[in-house]
Amino acid sequence: MKRFVNEQKKIRPRRETGTCSKHQRLLARAIKKARHMALLPFTAERWR
């Protein structure tokens, strides 16, 4: 799933991932579910 998320941990748009709209919606739901289960971070870590 990391390849469908950019450096700022935002979900990449459909035109970048190459998925159809149906699968993009499924992908977005899966990423959001993974974030709630703490498998993916919500935001990128900031440099201090």
mmCIF entry with sequence, helices, sheets and N, C-alpha, C, O atoms, coordinates in Angstrom:
data_MODEL
# 
_entry.id   MODEL 
# 
_entity.id                         1 
_entity.type                       polymer 
_entity.pdbx_number_of_molecules   1 
# 
_entity_poly.entity_id                      1 
_entity_poly.type                           'polypeptide(L)' 
_entity_poly.nstd_linkage                   no 
_entity_poly.nstd_monomer                   no 
_entity_poly.pdbx_seq_one_letter_code       MKRFVNEQKKIRPRRETGTCSKHQRLLARAIKKARHMALLPFTAERWR 
_entity_poly.pdbx_seq_one_letter_code_can   MKRFVNEQKKIRPRRETGTCSKHQRLLARAIKKARHMALLPFTAERWR 
_entity_poly.pdbx_strand_id                 A 
# 
loop_
_entity_poly_seq.entity_id 
_entity_poly_seq.num 
_entity_poly_seq.mon_id 
_entity_poly_seq.hetero 
1 1  MET n 
1 2  LYS n 
1 3  ARG n 
1 4  PHE n 
1 5  VAL n 
1 6  ASN n 
1 7  GLU n 
1 8  GLN n 
1 9  LYS n 
1 10 LYS n 
1 11 ILE n 
1 12 ARG n 
1 13 PRO n 
1 14 ARG n 
1 15 ARG n 
1 16 GLU n 
1 17 THR n 
1 18 GLY n 
1 19 THR n 
1 20 CYS n 
1 21 SER n 
1 22 LYS n 
1 23 HIS n 
1 24 GLN n 
1 25 ARG n 
1 26 LEU n 
1 27 LEU n 
1 28 ALA n 
1 29 ARG n 
1 30 ALA n 
1 31 ILE n 
1 32 LYS n 
1 33 LYS n 
1 34 ALA n 
1 35 ARG n 
1 36 HIS n 
1 37 MET n 
1 38 ALA n 
1 39 LEU n 
1 40 LEU n 
1 41 PRO n 
1 42 PHE n 
1 43 THR n 
1 44 ALA n 
1 45 GLU n 
1 46 ARG n 
1 47 TRP n 
1 48 ARG n 
# 
_struct_asym.id          A 
_struct_asym.entity_id   1 
# 
loop_
_struct_conf.conf_type_id 
_struct_conf.id 
_struct_conf.pdbx_PDB_helix_id 
_struct_conf.beg_label_comp_id 
_struct_conf.beg_label_asym_id 
_struct_conf.beg_label_seq_id 
_struct_conf.pdbx_beg_PDB_ins_code 
_struct_conf.end_label_comp_id 
_struct_conf.end_label_asym_id 
_struct_conf.end_label_seq_id 
_struct_conf.pdbx_end_PDB_ins_code 
_struct_conf.beg_auth_comp_id 
_struct_conf.beg_auth_asym_id 
_struct_conf.beg_auth_seq_id 
_struct_conf.end_auth_comp_id 
_struct_conf.end_auth_asym_id 
_struct_conf.end_auth_seq_id 
_struct_conf.pdbx_PDB_helix_class 
_struct_conf.details 
_struct_conf.pdbx_PDB_helix_length 
HELX_P HELX_P1 AA1 LYS A 2  ? PHE A 4  ? LYS A 2  PHE A 4  5 ? 3  
HELX_P HELX_P2 AA2 ARG A 14 ? THR A 17 ? ARG A 14 THR A 17 1 ? 4  
HELX_P HELX_P3 AA3 SER A 21 ? HIS A 36 ? SER A 21 HIS A 36 1 ? 16 
# 
_struct_conf_type.id          HELX_P 
_struct_conf_type.criteria    ? 
_struct_conf_type.reference   ? 
# 
loop_
_atom_site.group_PDB 
_atom_site.id 
_atom_site.type_symbol 
_atom_site.label_atom_id 
_atom_site.label_alt_id 
_atom_site.label_comp_id 
_atom_site.label_asym_id 
_atom_site.label_entity_id 
_atom_site.label_seq_id 
_atom_site.pdbx_PDB_ins_code 
_atom_site.Cartn_x 
_atom_site.Cartn_y 
_atom_site.Cartn_z 
_atom_site.occupancy 
_atom_site.B_iso_or_equiv 
_atom_site.pdbx_formal_charge 
_atom_site.auth_seq_id 
_atom_site.auth_comp_id 
_atom_site.auth_asym_id 
_atom_site.auth_atom_id 
_atom_site.pdbx_PDB_model_num 
ATOM 1   N N  . MET A 1 1  ? 0.811   -1.195 0.000   1.00 0.00 ? 1  MET A N  1 
ATOM 2   C CA . MET A 1 1  ? 0.000   0.000  0.000   1.00 0.00 ? 1  MET A CA 1 
ATOM 3   C C  . MET A 1 1  ? 0.852   1.256  0.000   1.00 0.00 ? 1  MET A C  1 
ATOM 4   O O  . MET A 1 1  ? 0.366   2.332  -0.350  1.00 0.00 ? 1  MET A O  1 
ATOM 5   N N  . LYS A 1 2  ? 2.107   1.138  0.385   1.00 0.00 ? 2  LYS A N  1 
ATOM 6   C CA . LYS A 1 2  ? 2.953   2.324  0.450   1.00 0.00 ? 2  LYS A CA 1 
ATOM 7   C C  . LYS A 1 2  ? 3.164   2.976  -0.907  1.00 0.00 ? 2  LYS A C  1 
ATOM 8   O O  . LYS A 1 2  ? 3.430   4.176  -0.979  1.00 0.00 ? 2  LYS A O  1 
ATOM 9   N N  . ARG A 1 3  ? 3.051   2.204  -1.986  1.00 0.00 ? 3  ARG A N  1 
ATOM 10  C CA . ARG A 1 3  ? 3.256   2.801  -3.301  1.00 0.00 ? 3  ARG A CA 1 
ATOM 11  C C  . ARG A 1 3  ? 2.067   3.640  -3.753  1.00 0.00 ? 3  ARG A C  1 
ATOM 12  O O  . ARG A 1 3  ? 2.178   4.380  -4.730  1.00 0.00 ? 3  ARG A O  1 
ATOM 13  N N  . PHE A 1 4  ? 0.928   3.542  -3.062  1.00 0.00 ? 4  PHE A N  1 
ATOM 14  C CA . PHE A 1 4  ? -0.239  4.347  -3.387  1.00 0.00 ? 4  PHE A CA 1 
ATOM 15  C C  . PHE A 1 4  ? -0.347  5.586  -2.507  1.00 0.00 ? 4  PHE A C  1 
ATOM 16  O O  . PHE A 1 4  ? -1.345  6.304  -2.563  1.00 0.00 ? 4  PHE A O  1 
ATOM 17  N N  . VAL A 1 5  ? 0.683   5.840  -1.688  1.00 0.00 ? 5  VAL A N  1 
ATOM 18  C CA . VAL A 1 5  ? 0.709   6.991  -0.793  1.00 0.00 ? 5  VAL A CA 1 
ATOM 19  C C  . VAL A 1 5  ? 1.980   7.783  -1.113  1.00 0.00 ? 5  VAL A C  1 
ATOM 20  O O  . VAL A 1 5  ? 3.049   7.195  -1.282  1.00 0.00 ? 5  VAL A O  1 
ATOM 21  N N  . ASN A 1 6  ? 1.869   9.122  -1.199  1.00 0.00 ? 6  ASN A N  1 
ATOM 22  C CA . ASN A 1 6  ? 3.049   9.921  -1.528  1.00 0.00 ? 6  ASN A CA 1 
ATOM 23  C C  . ASN A 1 6  ? 3.880   10.249 -0.285  1.00 0.00 ? 6  ASN A C  1 
ATOM 24  O O  . ASN A 1 6  ? 3.613   9.728  0.798   1.00 0.00 ? 6  ASN A O  1 
ATOM 25  N N  . GLU A 1 7  ? 4.879   11.106 -0.441  1.00 0.00 ? 7  GLU A N  1 
ATOM 26  C CA . GLU A 1 7  ? 5.804   11.407 0.662   1.00 0.00 ? 7  GLU A CA 1 
ATOM 27  C C  . GLU A 1 7  ? 5.123   12.085 1.850   1.00 0.00 ? 7  GLU A C  1 
ATOM 28  O O  . GLU A 1 7  ? 5.546   11.921 2.995   1.00 0.00 ? 7  GLU A O  1 
ATOM 29  N N  . GLN A 1 8  ? 4.072   12.844 1.570   1.00 0.00 ? 8  GLN A N  1 
ATOM 30  C CA . GLN A 1 8  ? 3.335   13.514 2.652   1.00 0.00 ? 8  GLN A CA 1 
ATOM 31  C C  . GLN A 1 8  ? 2.255   12.623 3.243   1.00 0.00 ? 8  GLN A C  1 
ATOM 32  O O  . GLN A 1 8  ? 1.436   13.074 4.044   1.00 0.00 ? 8  GLN A O  1 
ATOM 33  N N  . LYS A 1 9  ? 2.258   11.350 2.843   1.00 0.00 ? 9  LYS A N  1 
ATOM 34  C CA . LYS A 1 9  ? 1.297   10.327 3.310   1.00 0.00 ? 9  LYS A CA 1 
ATOM 35  C C  . LYS A 1 9  ? -0.130  10.609 2.860   1.00 0.00 ? 9  LYS A C  1 
ATOM 36  O O  . LYS A 1 9  ? -1.087  10.214 3.525   1.00 0.00 ? 9  LYS A O  1 
ATOM 37  N N  . LYS A 1 10 ? -0.269  11.299 1.718   1.00 0.00 ? 10 LYS A N  1 
ATOM 38  C CA . LYS A 1 10 ? -1.580  11.512 1.137   1.00 0.00 ? 10 LYS A CA 1 
ATOM 39  C C  . LYS A 1 10 ? -1.823  10.429 0.086   1.00 0.00 ? 10 LYS A C  1 
ATOM 40  O O  . LYS A 1 10 ? -0.883  9.916  -0.520  1.00 0.00 ? 10 LYS A O  1 
ATOM 41  N N  . ILE A 1 11 ? -3.085  10.093 -0.118  1.00 0.00 ? 11 ILE A N  1 
ATOM 42  C CA . ILE A 1 11 ? -3.434  9.090  -1.117  1.00 0.00 ? 11 ILE A CA 1 
ATOM 43  C C  . ILE A 1 11 ? -3.192  9.686  -2.502  1.00 0.00 ? 11 ILE A C  1 
ATOM 44  O O  . ILE A 1 11 ? -3.654  10.786 -2.807  1.00 0.00 ? 11 ILE A O  1 
ATOM 45  N N  . ARG A 1 12 ? -2.458  8.942  -3.339  1.00 0.00 ? 12 ARG A N  1 
ATOM 46  C CA . ARG A 1 12 ? -2.156  9.431  -4.679  1.00 0.00 ? 12 ARG A CA 1 
ATOM 47  C C  . ARG A 1 12 ? -3.416  9.425  -5.537  1.00 0.00 ? 12 ARG A C  1 
ATOM 48  O O  . ARG A 1 12 ? -4.267  8.551  -5.373  1.00 0.00 ? 12 ARG A O  1 
ATOM 49  N N  . PRO A 1 13 ? -3.549  10.388 -6.450  1.00 0.00 ? 13 PRO A N  1 
ATOM 50  C CA . PRO A 1 13 ? -4.736  10.431 -7.304  1.00 0.00 ? 13 PRO A CA 1 
ATOM 51  C C  . PRO A 1 13 ? -4.770  9.306  -8.327  1.00 0.00 ? 13 PRO A C  1 
ATOM 52  O O  . PRO A 1 13 ? -3.768  8.639  -8.585  1.00 0.00 ? 13 PRO A O  1 
ATOM 53  N N  . ARG A 1 14 ? -5.920  9.122  -8.884  1.00 0.00 ? 14 ARG A N  1 
ATOM 54  C CA . ARG A 1 14 ? -6.165  8.048  -9.837  1.00 0.00 ? 14 ARG A CA 1 
ATOM 55  C C  . ARG A 1 14 ? -5.267  8.131  -11.061 1.00 0.00 ? 14 ARG A C  1 
ATOM 56  O O  . ARG A 1 14 ? -4.814  7.105  -11.568 1.00 0.00 ? 14 ARG A O  1 
ATOM 57  N N  . ARG A 1 15 ? -5.006  9.333  -11.539 1.00 0.00 ? 15 ARG A N  1 
ATOM 58  C CA . ARG A 1 15 ? -4.189  9.487  -12.745 1.00 0.00 ? 15 ARG A CA 1 
ATOM 59  C C  . ARG A 1 15 ? -2.736  9.094  -12.502 1.00 0.00 ? 15 ARG A C  1 
ATOM 60  O O  . ARG A 1 15 ? -2.022  8.767  -13.450 1.00 0.00 ? 15 ARG A O  1 
ATOM 61  N N  . GLU A 1 16 ? -2.288  9.118  -11.250 1.00 0.00 ? 16 GLU A N  1 
ATOM 62  C CA . GLU A 1 16 ? -0.914  8.696  -10.925 1.00 0.00 ? 16 GLU A CA 1 
ATOM 63  C C  . GLU A 1 16 ? -0.827  7.197  -10.667 1.00 0.00 ? 16 GLU A C  1 
ATOM 64  O O  . GLU A 1 16 ? 0.168   6.564  -11.021 1.00 0.00 ? 16 GLU A O  1 
ATOM 65  N N  . THR A 1 17 ? -1.854  6.630  -10.057 1.00 0.00 ? 17 THR A N  1 
ATOM 66  C CA . THR A 1 17 ? -1.803  5.206  -9.718  1.00 0.00 ? 17 THR A CA 1 
ATOM 67  C C  . THR A 1 17 ? -2.196  4.321  -10.890 1.00 0.00 ? 17 THR A C  1 
ATOM 68  O O  . THR A 1 17 ? -1.773  3.168  -10.963 1.00 0.00 ? 17 THR A O  1 
ATOM 69  N N  . GLY A 1 18 ? -2.998  4.846  -11.808 1.00 0.00 ? 18 GLY A N  1 
ATOM 70  C CA . GLY A 1 18 ? -3.407  4.066  -12.964 1.00 0.00 ? 18 GLY A CA 1 
ATOM 71  C C  . GLY A 1 18 ? -4.563  3.118  -12.701 1.00 0.00 ? 18 GLY A C  1 
ATOM 72  O O  . GLY A 1 18 ? -4.801  2.206  -13.493 1.00 0.00 ? 18 GLY A O  1 
ATOM 73  N N  . THR A 1 19 ? -5.282  3.312  -11.614 1.00 0.00 ? 19 THR A N  1 
ATOM 74  C CA . THR A 1 19 ? -6.420  2.446  -11.305 1.00 0.00 ? 19 THR A CA 1 
ATOM 75  C C  . THR A 1 19 ? -7.711  3.067  -11.836 1.00 0.00 ? 19 THR A C  1 
ATOM 76  O O  . THR A 1 19 ? -7.777  4.276  -12.059 1.00 0.00 ? 19 THR A O  1 
ATOM 77  N N  . CYS A 1 20 ? -8.720  2.249  -12.034 1.00 0.00 ? 20 CYS A N  1 
ATOM 78  C CA . CYS A 1 20 ? -10.024 2.771  -12.452 1.00 0.00 ? 20 CYS A CA 1 
ATOM 79  C C  . CYS A 1 20 ? -10.713 3.369  -11.212 1.00 0.00 ? 20 CYS A C  1 
ATOM 80  O O  . CYS A 1 20 ? -10.259 3.184  -10.083 1.00 0.00 ? 20 CYS A O  1 
ATOM 81  N N  . SER A 1 21 ? -11.809 4.084  -11.452 1.00 0.00 ? 21 SER A N  1 
ATOM 82  C CA . SER A 1 21 ? -12.455 4.791  -10.341 1.00 0.00 ? 21 SER A CA 1 
ATOM 83  C C  . SER A 1 21 ? -12.996 3.830  -9.279  1.00 0.00 ? 21 SER A C  1 
ATOM 84  O O  . SER A 1 21 ? -12.958 4.145  -8.090  1.00 0.00 ? 21 SER A O  1 
ATOM 85  N N  . LYS A 1 22 ? -13.491 2.680  -9.688  1.00 0.00 ? 22 LYS A N  1 
ATOM 86  C CA . LYS A 1 22 ? -14.013 1.700  -8.733  1.00 0.00 ? 22 LYS A CA 1 
ATOM 87  C C  . LYS A 1 22 ? -12.899 1.209  -7.819  1.00 0.00 ? 22 LYS A C  1 
ATOM 88  O O  . LYS A 1 22 ? -13.065 1.169  -6.600  1.00 0.00 ? 22 LYS A O  1 
ATOM 89  N N  . HIS A 1 23 ? -11.775 0.839  -8.399  1.00 0.00 ? 23 HIS A N  1 
ATOM 90  C CA . HIS A 1 23 ? -10.679 0.326  -7.590  1.00 0.00 ? 23 HIS A CA 1 
ATOM 91  C C  . HIS A 1 23 ? -9.986  1.431  -6.792  1.00 0.00 ? 23 HIS A C  1 
ATOM 92  O O  . HIS A 1 23 ? -9.412  1.160  -5.737  1.00 0.00 ? 23 HIS A O  1 
ATOM 93  N N  . GLN A 1 24 ? -10.033 2.671  -7.280  1.00 0.00 ? 24 GLN A N  1 
ATOM 94  C CA . GLN A 1 24 ? -9.470  3.781  -6.513  1.00 0.00 ? 24 GLN A CA 1 
ATOM 95  C C  . GLN A 1 24 ? -10.272 4.001  -5.231  1.00 0.00 ? 24 GLN A C  1 
ATOM 96  O O  . GLN A 1 24 ? -9.702  4.293  -4.179  1.00 0.00 ? 24 GLN A O  1 
ATOM 97  N N  . ARG A 1 25 ? -11.582 3.862  -5.322  1.00 0.00 ? 25 ARG A N  1 
ATOM 98  C CA . ARG A 1 25 ? -12.414 3.996  -4.119  1.00 0.00 ? 25 ARG A CA 1 
ATOM 99  C C  . ARG A 1 25 ? -12.121 2.879  -3.134  1.00 0.00 ? 25 ARG A C  1 
ATOM 100 O O  . ARG A 1 25 ? -12.041 3.122  -1.930  1.00 0.00 ? 25 ARG A O  1 
ATOM 101 N N  . LEU A 1 26 ? -11.959 1.649  -3.630  1.00 0.00 ? 26 LEU A N  1 
ATOM 102 C CA . LEU A 1 26 ? -11.617 0.527  -2.758  1.00 0.00 ? 26 LEU A CA 1 
ATOM 103 C C  . LEU A 1 26 ? -10.245 0.732  -2.118  1.00 0.00 ? 26 LEU A C  1 
ATOM 104 O O  . LEU A 1 26 ? -10.038 0.422  -0.945  1.00 0.00 ? 26 LEU A O  1 
ATOM 105 N N  . LEU A 1 27 ? -9.327  1.255  -2.902  1.00 0.00 ? 27 LEU A N  1 
ATOM 106 C CA . LEU A 1 27 ? -7.980  1.524  -2.412  1.00 0.00 ? 27 LEU A CA 1 
ATOM 107 C C  . LEU A 1 27 ? -7.986  2.584  -1.312  1.00 0.00 ? 27 LEU A C  1 
ATOM 108 O O  . LEU A 1 27 ? -7.309  2.440  -0.294  1.00 0.00 ? 27 LEU A O  1 
ATOM 109 N N  . ALA A 1 28 ? -8.755  3.645  -1.529  1.00 0.00 ? 28 ALA A N  1 
ATOM 110 C CA . ALA A 1 28 ? -8.854  4.709  -0.528  1.00 0.00 ? 28 ALA A CA 1 
ATOM 111 C C  . ALA A 1 28 ? -9.430  4.168  0.777   1.00 0.00 ? 28 ALA A C  1 
ATOM 112 O O  . ALA A 1 28 ? -8.959  4.511  1.861   1.00 0.00 ? 28 ALA A O  1 
ATOM 113 N N  . ARG A 1 29 ? -10.448 3.324  0.665   1.00 0.00 ? 29 ARG A N  1 
ATOM 114 C CA . ARG A 1 29 ? -11.043 2.730  1.863   1.00 0.00 ? 29 ARG A CA 1 
ATOM 115 C C  . ARG A 1 29 ? -10.051 1.838  2.592   1.00 0.00 ? 29 ARG A C  1 
ATOM 116 O O  . ARG A 1 29 ? -9.996  1.837  3.822   1.00 0.00 ? 29 ARG A O  1 
ATOM 117 N N  . ALA A 1 30 ? -9.266  1.076  1.831   1.00 0.00 ? 30 ALA A N  1 
ATOM 118 C CA . ALA A 1 30 ? -8.281  0.177  2.444   1.00 0.00 ? 30 ALA A CA 1 
ATOM 119 C C  . ALA A 1 30 ? -7.174  0.971  3.134   1.00 0.00 ? 30 ALA A C  1 
ATOM 120 O O  . ALA A 1 30 ? -6.711  0.581  4.206   1.00 0.00 ? 30 ALA A O  1 
ATOM 121 N N  . ILE A 1 31 ? -6.746  2.077  2.532   1.00 0.00 ? 31 ILE A N  1 
ATOM 122 C CA . ILE A 1 31 ? -5.705  2.913  3.151   1.00 0.00 ? 31 ILE A CA 1 
ATOM 123 C C  . ILE A 1 31 ? -6.221  3.533  4.441   1.00 0.00 ? 31 ILE A C  1 
ATOM 124 O O  . ILE A 1 31 ? -5.513  3.561  5.448   1.00 0.00 ? 31 ILE A O  1 
ATOM 125 N N  . LYS A 1 32 ? -7.451  4.029  4.412   1.00 0.00 ? 32 LYS A N  1 
ATOM 126 C CA . LYS A 1 32 ? -8.030  4.626  5.615   1.00 0.00 ? 32 LYS A CA 1 
ATOM 127 C C  . LYS A 1 32 ? -8.179  3.594  6.730   1.00 0.00 ? 32 LYS A C  1 
ATOM 128 O O  . LYS A 1 32 ? -7.949  3.894  7.901   1.00 0.00 ? 32 LYS A O  1 
ATOM 129 N N  . LYS A 1 33 ? -8.567  2.378  6.351   1.00 0.00 ? 33 LYS A N  1 
ATOM 130 C CA . LYS A 1 33 ? -8.697  1.305  7.337   1.00 0.00 ? 33 LYS A CA 1 
ATOM 131 C C  . LYS A 1 33 ? -7.337  0.951  7.929   1.00 0.00 ? 33 LYS A C  1 
ATOM 132 O O  . LYS A 1 33 ? -7.221  0.709  9.130   1.00 0.00 ? 33 LYS A O  1 
ATOM 133 N N  . ALA A 1 34 ? -6.300  0.920  7.076   1.00 0.00 ? 34 ALA A N  1 
ATOM 134 C CA . ALA A 1 34 ? -4.948  0.604  7.543   1.00 0.00 ? 34 ALA A CA 1 
ATOM 135 C C  . ALA A 1 34 ? -4.425  1.684  8.483   1.00 0.00 ? 34 ALA A C  1 
ATOM 136 O O  . ALA A 1 34 ? -3.692  1.388  9.427   1.00 0.00 ? 34 ALA A O  1 
ATOM 137 N N  . ARG A 1 35 ? -4.796  2.927  8.229   1.00 0.00 ? 35 ARG A N  1 
ATOM 138 C CA . ARG A 1 35 ? -4.387  4.017  9.129   1.00 0.00 ? 35 ARG A CA 1 
ATOM 139 C C  . ARG A 1 35 ? -5.021  3.859  10.503  1.00 0.00 ? 35 ARG A C  1 
ATOM 140 O O  . ARG A 1 35 ? -4.361  4.076  11.519  1.00 0.00 ? 35 ARG A O  1 
ATOM 141 N N  . HIS A 1 36 ? -6.281  3.487  10.543  1.00 0.00 ? 36 HIS A N  1 
ATOM 142 C CA . HIS A 1 36 ? -6.958  3.310  11.829  1.00 0.00 ? 36 HIS A CA 1 
ATOM 143 C C  . HIS A 1 36 ? -6.419  2.106  12.585  1.00 0.00 ? 36 HIS A C  1 
ATOM 144 O O  . HIS A 1 36 ? -6.445  2.082  13.815  1.00 0.00 ? 36 HIS A O  1 
ATOM 145 N N  . MET A 1 37 ? -5.930  1.109  11.858  1.00 0.00 ? 37 MET A N  1 
ATOM 146 C CA . MET A 1 37 ? -5.355  -0.067 12.511  1.00 0.00 ? 37 MET A CA 1 
ATOM 147 C C  . MET A 1 37 ? -3.871  0.128  12.806  1.00 0.00 ? 37 MET A C  1 
ATOM 148 O O  . MET A 1 37 ? -3.203  -0.797 13.270  1.00 0.00 ? 37 MET A O  1 
ATOM 149 N N  . ALA A 1 38 ? -3.349  1.336  12.539  1.00 0.00 ? 38 ALA A N  1 
ATOM 150 C CA . ALA A 1 38 ? -1.962  1.723  12.813  1.00 0.00 ? 38 ALA A CA 1 
ATOM 151 C C  . ALA A 1 38 ? -0.953  0.966  11.960  1.00 0.00 ? 38 ALA A C  1 
ATOM 152 O O  . ALA A 1 38 ? 0.178   0.744  12.393  1.00 0.00 ? 38 ALA A O  1 
ATOM 153 N N  . LEU A 1 39 ? -1.349  0.565  10.750  1.00 0.00 ? 39 LEU A N  1 
ATOM 154 C CA . LEU A 1 39 ? -0.416  -0.059 9.825   1.00 0.00 ? 39 LEU A CA 1 
ATOM 155 C C  . LEU A 1 39 ? 0.269   0.983  8.949   1.00 0.00 ? 39 LEU A C  1 
ATOM 156 O O  . LEU A 1 39 ? 1.387   0.768  8.481   1.00 0.00 ? 39 LEU A O  1 
ATOM 157 N N  . LEU A 1 40 ? -0.405  2.116  8.727   1.00 0.00 ? 40 LEU A N  1 
ATOM 158 C CA . LEU A 1 40 ? 0.153   3.238  7.980   1.00 0.00 ? 40 LEU A CA 1 
ATOM 159 C C  . LEU A 1 40 ? 0.006   4.501  8.819   1.00 0.00 ? 40 LEU A C  1 
ATOM 160 O O  . LEU A 1 40 ? -0.982  4.648  9.537   1.00 0.00 ? 40 LEU A O  1 
ATOM 161 N N  . PRO A 1 41 ? 0.963   5.409  8.743   1.00 0.00 ? 41 PRO A N  1 
ATOM 162 C CA . PRO A 1 41 ? 0.829   6.655  9.507   1.00 0.00 ? 41 PRO A CA 1 
ATOM 163 C C  . PRO A 1 41 ? -0.169  7.606  8.852   1.00 0.00 ? 41 PRO A C  1 
ATOM 164 O O  . PRO A 1 41 ? -0.391  7.543  7.643   1.00 0.00 ? 41 PRO A O  1 
ATOM 165 N N  . PHE A 1 42 ? -0.767  8.482  9.649   1.00 0.00 ? 42 PHE A N  1 
ATOM 166 C CA . PHE A 1 42 ? -1.691  9.475  9.123   1.00 0.00 ? 42 PHE A CA 1 
ATOM 167 C C  . PHE A 1 42 ? -0.929  10.599 8.434   1.00 0.00 ? 42 PHE A C  1 
ATOM 168 O O  . PHE A 1 42 ? -1.372  11.105 7.402   1.00 0.00 ? 42 PHE A O  1 
ATOM 169 N N  . THR A 1 43 ? 0.217   10.998 8.997   1.00 0.00 ? 43 THR A N  1 
ATOM 170 C CA . THR A 1 43 ? 1.001   12.095 8.437   1.00 0.00 ? 43 THR A CA 1 
ATOM 171 C C  . THR A 1 43 ? 2.467   11.695 8.356   1.00 0.00 ? 43 THR A C  1 
ATOM 172 O O  . THR A 1 43 ? 2.904   10.732 8.987   1.00 0.00 ? 43 THR A O  1 
ATOM 173 N N  . ALA A 1 44 ? 3.210   12.452 7.567   1.00 0.00 ? 44 ALA A N  1 
ATOM 174 C CA . ALA A 1 44 ? 4.644   12.219 7.458   1.00 0.00 ? 44 ALA A CA 1 
ATOM 175 C C  . ALA A 1 44 ? 5.344   12.772 8.699   1.00 0.00 ? 44 ALA A C  1 
ATOM 176 O O  . ALA A 1 44 ? 4.874   13.733 9.309   1.00 0.00 ? 44 ALA A O  1 
ATOM 177 N N  . GLU A 1 45 ? 6.438   12.175 9.056   1.00 0.00 ? 45 GLU A N  1 
ATOM 178 C CA . GLU A 1 45 ? 7.205   12.681 10.193  1.00 0.00 ? 45 GLU A CA 1 
ATOM 179 C C  . GLU A 1 45 ? 7.910   13.955 9.775   1.00 0.00 ? 45 GLU A C  1 
ATOM 180 O O  . GLU A 1 45 ? 8.387   14.067 8.646   1.00 0.00 ? 45 GLU A O  1 
ATOM 181 N N  . ARG A 1 46 ? 7.974   14.896 10.667  1.00 0.00 ? 46 ARG A N  1 
ATOM 182 C CA . ARG A 1 46 ? 8.634   16.175 10.353  1.00 0.00 ? 46 ARG A CA 1 
ATOM 183 C C  . ARG A 1 46 ? 10.060  16.164 10.874  1.00 0.00 ? 46 ARG A C  1 
ATOM 184 O O  . ARG A 1 46 ? 10.367  15.562 11.902  1.00 0.00 ? 46 ARG A O  1 
ATOM 185 N N  . TRP A 1 47 ? 10.917  16.845 10.137  1.00 0.00 ? 47 TRP A N  1 
ATOM 186 C CA . TRP A 1 47 ? 12.317  16.982 10.573  1.00 0.00 ? 47 TRP A CA 1 
ATOM 187 C C  . TRP A 1 47 ? 12.390  18.078 11.616  1.00 0.00 ? 47 TRP A C  1 
ATOM 188 O O  . TRP A 1 47 ? 11.771  19.131 11.460  1.00 0.00 ? 47 TRP A O  1 
ATOM 189 N N  . ARG A 1 48 ? 13.126  17.844 12.656  1.00 0.00 ? 48 ARG A N  1 
ATOM 190 C CA . ARG A 1 48 ? 13.248  18.848 13.712  1.00 0.00 ? 48 ARG A CA 1 
ATOM 191 C C  . ARG A 1 48 ? 14.564  19.551 13.621  1.00 0.00 ? 48 ARG A C  1 
ATOM 192 O O  . ARG A 1 48 ? 14.850  20.434 14.429  1.00 0.00 ? 48 ARG A O  1 
# 
